Amino acid sequence: MTSEQIKALDDQSVMHTYGRFDVVLDHGMGATLWSPEGKAYIDFASGIGVNSVGYGNPRWVRAVADQAARLQHTSNLYYSEPYVRLADTLTRRTGMANVFFANGGGEANEGLIKLARKYSFDKYGQGRATILTLLDSFHGRTITTLKATGQEVFHNYFFPFTEGFRYARPNDIASLKAQAGDDVCAVLLELVQGEGGVMPLERDYVDQVRALCAENDWLLLVDEVQTGVGRTGALFAFQQYGFLPDACSFAKGIAGGLPMSGIMANGKCRTVLTPGTHATTFGGNPVCAAAACAVQEILTDQVLEQVQEKGAYLRSRIEAMGSPAVSGTRGLGLMIGVTLKEGYVNSELAAKLVEAGLLVLTAGQNVLRLLPPLTIRQEELDQGLEIMRSVLCSL
């Protein structure tokens, strides 16, 4: 099919819930994608951080194809090898105790919320179920995770929302303490606020939050849907901040492009969720788990070090461009925010970059968000940077 035929069918048969770029993608290799007509795009978006090992990676393709031919689904009424291998790898590489597998980021964060509330109910009974989150956070698009999200723009249309959330300013421990109360059971935070503008939390602040949680027996929950699986230059961002959370969520890059997510619990919380309290039909799907095992094999410690190096290279090159639109960069690893000066609109510049052949994202008030595949080659980095220079320096 041609690009125009595909767009016409989309317009006819698909709900219009996405503001799409005027781009049709047909195939890819490495960090480069092509339209049906052969136009090439360098990918600094990774399907919103999902295609962690790029396109057409031979090890990943082989793992998916072999498992699909062997066993595509069983449900969680039975055991199978791929999900247990993956859980073993994740717990060994992180120090967490055990894993629950799900399908998407919002679903994973719902699991975190249920775990926190059940932990508190089991220990203290009813009346202690409020979870504190941060302003400018984003935790998903289910009814509950929309309310957990600390942005009023998302608290619309779908009333009544789930109760039991209050919000504090990021990097402000006094603001968090002001929301404390006998009804609180947990704090949920992103170590780098992705949708909020690629805003890393300050390490001293995170240490203060940890101490406050320990003092009150609140669970410390970390949303690693976007930061996890190597994105920041460690397997999980909490490792860079030097602590183990009580539980964390993960999704996006875990299976390299297939739908998978989950939560990990530490020893304190490993037995909170019991049979009948939490479940999902497709969680731990054998094909997705086999893909995720391949991702873990590809993302060695050396590759994670390279993620940090590539991120530093991208940021330094962007800051040195001298673009009249760019005020700076921030982020961790290959999770990068390019902040724009007043008078420039991120969505407009993103559209110009995409038209020129570079896929990028937006975030926050006025930020370009870059999430390249973790395995992107130097040549592709430089090609993408040249497109950025040609567009952003000619404004």
Secondary structure as UniProt FT lines:
FT   HELIX           3..13
FT   STRAND          27..30
FT   STRAND          32..34
FT   TURN            36..37
FT   STRAND          40..43
FT   HELIX           46..49
FT   TURN            52..53
FT   HELIX           58..70
FT   TURN            76..77
FT   HELIX           81..94
FT   STRAND          98..102
FT   HELIX           105..124
FT   STRAND          130..135
FT   HELIX           143..148
FT   HELIX           152..154
FT   STRAND          165..168
FT   TURN            170..171
FT   HELIX           173..178
FT   TURN            182..183
FT   STRAND          184..189
FT   STRAND          192..193
FT   TURN            194..197
FT   STRAND          199..200
FT   HELIX           203..216
FT   STRAND          219..224
FT   TURN            225..232
FT   HELIX           237..240
FT   TURN            241..242
FT   STRAND          247..250
FT   HELIX           252..255
FT   STRAND          261..265
FT   HELIX           267..269
FT   TURN            270..271
FT   TURN            275..277
FT   TURN            281..284
FT   HELIX           286..298
FT   HELIX           301..319
FT   TURN            324..325
FT   STRAND          326..332
FT   TURN            333..334
FT   STRAND          335..340
FT   TURN            342..343
FT   HELIX           346..356
FT   STRAND          358..359
FT   STRAND          361..363
FT   TURN            364..366
FT   STRAND          367..370
FT   TURN            374..375
FT   HELIX           378..392
//
